[in-house]
Amino acid sequence: MRHLLLLIALASTIIAPCRAEAVAKAAFVMRWNLDWQVAGGLPEKVLLLSLQGLANRAAPQLYIVHPPEFQWEITSPLFSFYERKHGVKFTELKTADEALARFATAAKGYVVWDPAIPATMNVALTIAGLEDALVVTPALIPQAAKHGLKPLDDLRGRYDGQTDAQIYGDAIARYWSRCSRDSIMLMGGHAGAVRQPAVADWGIRQKMFFHDLSANPKHPEELALAQRLLGELHPGATVFGWHSYAKDTEEQWTTLLSGYGLKMEGLHNLPNLSFNCQFTFTPGFKFTNTHHVARDAKLTAEPKVYLSFVQSDSIGIGVWTKPGRGKLPFAWQVTMNWTKFSPAALEYFHESATPNDYFIGGLSGPGYMYPNHIPAARFPGLMKEARELMAVLDEHILEIMDNSAADGNVGNADLTKETVDRYYAAFPDVIGFINGYGPARTRDLRDTRPMLSYDYYIDPRRPRAEVAADLNAPIALNAP
């Protein structure tokens, strides 16, 4: 073998269409800390998230800046982007009282949840979207009442002694018929003493049903309810949020929703979507990727090892703003459907890119899904949507991932031949495909379009010296 290409992966509803920007460019901002403790800062944050979702229904009025250590590190750079590129003039609100004084009129009242029964938070968030309610714990009732808000519902005592399956079964009977069929909120993620429902504003704005039902077969009653909800969503609907870290796995939930031809958009702590969705791209902006090789170029491999680095996980959640980004050639997997509900974020990434940053489409289609499980009848329509999004973003490589038979980055991440055939038929104009995330063995070449799988996954916990030794190994194997 004279050369080796090594692909490396690094760790890291009807969606309301983005409308034309309001003439008024005034908005408000709050700066939050990292206290998401149920016994600490969570109740006030949930109150403010419900307020944000209601306040942002008619116009982009309230934005949250999180600390740089928060998983989504771009809230501060994106705040500056709105000021600089969209001319938004922000006024800072420093306390919950100040925020309530400004926006309490967006609510018709409040609903009370019980911190001792975690599922009641999700039931209350569902009610908030349907009834225009703020979500409070008993300790926060006086604060809501101070601003003229009346009780609309109180979940204390309703679900004492019940299982999550019983609680959500009752919530489905009471509220599901009035909720969106184009999107649903899987409000899981952190569980126990800490929870981070930062995407709740979006679910409230869109009147989604909130739940954290398990996709684990060990929980058959919850699984049956989850299957019912997914089966009653409209074709091509989106599941926002994330699975519960206390109940099941990413692989179980993504496999489940993919079987219905639905799209996943995580995470549970993805912030400010109720604000972001209301901005279009700035006038005259057009995505232009940093293509370094002409489509008709005739290339000859030299006698050396070629390394291609790809940062997955939605432009490497928490990575883009780190020192050193842009100094080495990297490909970045873009969550393409952000063009629908977070255009400014995508424009920010492209504006701040260097010639070393190259954007590719993913993940598996117009949202996160496992293609081996997408029903054949749903595949063409989903991939047509993906093609259209890639055209907007000037992307010519698609990244694919199917961990339905894997556990994290260990196990079988290969695609079936039927799935590979479908991708080649659905994307006749791409340069090629990348498969895996973790190492896989799916490879193909049709006309000039390769499908390559990752050979190596750089775990962020692995010592640098060991990573360097790992990368030197294929060089030693291909010394000629």
Disulfide bonds with the S-S distance in Angstrom:
none
